[in-house]
Amino acid sequence: MPRTKNVDVVEAEIQQEIETLINEDRVVNFSDAVFAFAATLLVIKIDLPDLSATTNIEANLPLAILQLWPTYFANIVSFLVIGYYWMNHHALFGMLKKFNMTIVWLNLFFLICISFLPFPVDLFGDFSTVPVVVMFYAGSLAVAGLLMSIMWWYAAWPGKLVDENMSPRRRRYYLIRNLIAPIVFLTSIPIAFFDHGLARASWFFLIIGVIFVNRAYKYKHLSKIEQALA
């Protein structure tokens, strides 16, 4: 028994030493840089209209620009979702009281998904009517959202990285808010198999879901509710 206790003490000391080696500012700054890179790359990948085969550029330019609407749509949706993930990521790391290697690795996998997003966006812009492409695009956004949800779940429960006095209500609220996007995008995948236009339209339920959850949990008055229930 004493030997087991000594092992536990050593493991605790090693874990504490690892936590002190992790620079929180560098983790957050690196994450912000990846978000900024992904958002910037979305705009860079918008192609100019191809007017090489026409002689009357002035007359054909407006139509050529309008024909790029799938690319604009994909970029707008993706930018809004990346911004939504960034806000949730900012809130998550703002509530962490300590870091460990597990949360750092989970964050790295999440950032890999964020940096990958410009590829499905570019693919969707060129083949927006192909069901497999719509499914791939929605799946890419969903995987990023699921990893964000896993990060919060780990930090709020098994990892114990947040304030121990944080109420279960607040922990559930942020978990559900993180799950809204992946649920919406995952739900749209089977819909895209039958109707790609309806699948794209279903993505607007993300906005409705955020509004509903905020109202259900009375987000603006969450702190007052927690104090009343304490």
TASULDA-V497852 format. One record per residue. SS is DSSP state (H for helix, E for strand, C for the rest). PHI is phi as a letter, one per 30 degrees, with the letter a starting at -180 (* if undefined). Layout:
ss-><SS & SS>
phi-><PHI & PHI>
//
This chain:
ss-><C & H & H & H & H & H & H & H & H & H & H & H & H & H & H & H & H & H & H & H & H & C & C & H & H & H & H & H & H & H & H & H & H & H & H & H & H & H & H & H & H & H & H & H & C & C & C & C & C & C & C & C & C & C & C & C & H & H & H & H & H & H & H & H & H & H & C & C & H & H & H & H & H & H & H & H & H & H & H & H & H & H & H & H & H & H & H & H & H & H & H & H & H & H & H & E & C & C & C & C & H & H & H & H & H & H & H & H & H & H & H & H & H & H & H & H & H & H & H & H & H & H & H & H & H & H & C & C & C & C & H & H & H & H & H & H & H & H & H & H & H & H & H & H & H & H & H & H & H & H & H & H & H & H & H & H & C & C & C & C & C & E & C & C & C & C & C & H & H & H & H & H & H & H & H & H & H & H & H & H & H & H & H & H & H & H & H & H & H & H & H & H & H & H & C & H & H & H & H & H & H & H & C & C & H & H & H & H & H & H & H & H & H & H & H & H & C & C & H & H & H & H & H & H & H & H & H & H & H & C>
phi-><* & e & d & d & d & d & d & d & d & d & d & d & d & d & d & d & d & d & d & d & d & d & d & d & d & d & d & d & d & d & d & d & d & d & e & d & d & d & d & d & d & e & d & d & d & d & d & d & e & d & c & d & c & c & c & c & d & d & d & c & d & e & d & d & d & d & d & d & e & d & d & d & d & d & d & d & d & d & d & d & d & d & d & d & d & d & d & d & d & d & d & d & d & d & c & d & c & a & c & b & d & d & d & d & d & d & d & d & d & d & d & d & d & d & d & d & e & e & d & d & d & d & d & d & d & c & b & d & c & c & e & d & d & d & d & d & d & d & d & d & d & d & d & d & d & d & d & d & d & d & e & d & e & d & d & d & b & d & d & h & c & c & e & d & d & d & d & e & d & d & d & d & e & d & d & d & d & d & d & e & d & d & d & d & d & d & d & d & d & d & d & d & d & c & a & d & d & d & d & d & d & d & d & d & d & d & d & d & d & d & d & d & d & d & d & d & c & h & e & d & c & d & d & d & d & d & d & d & d & d>
//
